[in-house]
Amino acid sequence: MESTVNLRIEVPANLENLLKERAHQAGVPVESFVLQSVTERLAESEPTIVATNKEDFNLWLRKWADRFPKLEHPVDDSRESIYAGRGE
């Protein structure tokens, strides 16, 4: 399991309000929204790995997957749940 670190930052009140608003719109806790935003920003600055073989591709795929927070609960991603209520 990946270790975590608590990080305390101070932000101006207007930025805090904007973060809370955006997190609410996304339907996630503000902490998750901030973590996802920072993860995406850091990923933008990572050098791109050119996958020339299976091992390189596997390394690239693992690094890509590690950018995203791990969910602690199961997710129903079945076709039925995705298209529920759409008349199919």
C-alpha positions in Angstrom: 0.0 0.0 0.0 1.2 3.5 -0.8 2.2 5.7 2.1 0.6 9.1 2.5 1.7 12.3 4.1 -0.4 15.1 5.6 0.4 18.5 4.0 -0.8 21.7 5.5 -1.1 24.7 3.2 -2.6 28.1 3.7 -4.7 29.5 0.9 -6.5 32.9 0.6 -10.2 32.8 1.5 -11.3 33.4 -2.1 -9.3 30.4 -3.3 -10.7 28.2 -0.6 -14.2 29.2 -1.6 -13.4 28.4 -5.2 -11.9 25.0 -4.3 -15.0 24.1 -2.2 -17.3 25.2 -5.1 -15.5 23.2 -7.7 -15.3 20.1 -5.4 -19.0 20.4 -4.8 -19.7 20.6 -8.5 -17.5 17.5 -9.1 -19.4 15.7 -6.2 -16.2 15.0 -4.3 -14.7 16.1 -1.0 -12.4 19.2 -1.3 -9.4 17.1 -0.3 -10.0 14.7 -3.2 -10.5 17.5 -5.6 -7.2 19.2 -4.5 -5.3 15.9 -4.7 -6.6 15.2 -8.2 -5.8 18.8 -9.3 -2.3 18.6 -8.0 -1.8 15.1 -9.5 -3.0 16.3 -12.9 -0.7 19.4 -12.8 2.3 17.3 -11.8 1.6 14.9 -14.6 1.7 17.7 -17.2 5.3 18.4 -16.3 6.5 14.7 -16.4 8.6 13.7 -19.4 7.0 11.4 -21.8 8.2 7.8 -22.0 8.3 6.4 -25.5 7.3 2.8 -25.3 9.5 0.8 -27.6 8.9 -2.6 -26.1 6.6 -4.4 -23.7 8.6 -3.5 -20.6 8.7 0.2 -21.5 4.9 0.1 -22.1 4.2 -1.6 -18.8 6.4 1.0 -17.0 4.6 3.8 -18.7 1.2 2.3 -17.9 2.1 1.9 -14.2 3.3 5.5 -14.0 0.2 6.7 -15.7 -2.1 4.8 -13.4 -0.2 6.0 -10.3 -1.2 9.6 -11.1 -4.7 8.9 -10.0 -6.0 8.4 -6.4 -6.9 4.8 -5.5 -10.5 4.2 -4.6 -11.3 2.5 -1.3 -14.7 1.3 -2.5 -15.9 -0.8 -5.3 -17.2 0.9 -8.5 -20.0 -0.5 -10.6 -18.8 0.1 -14.1 -21.0 -2.4 -15.8 -22.7 -1.6 -19.0 -26.1 -1.8 -17.3 -25.1 0.8 -14.7 -23.6 3.2 -17.2 -26.6 3.2 -19.5 -29.3 2.9 -16.8 -32.3 5.1 -17.5 -31.4 5.7 -21.1 -34.1 3.5 -22.6 -31.8 0.7 -23.7 
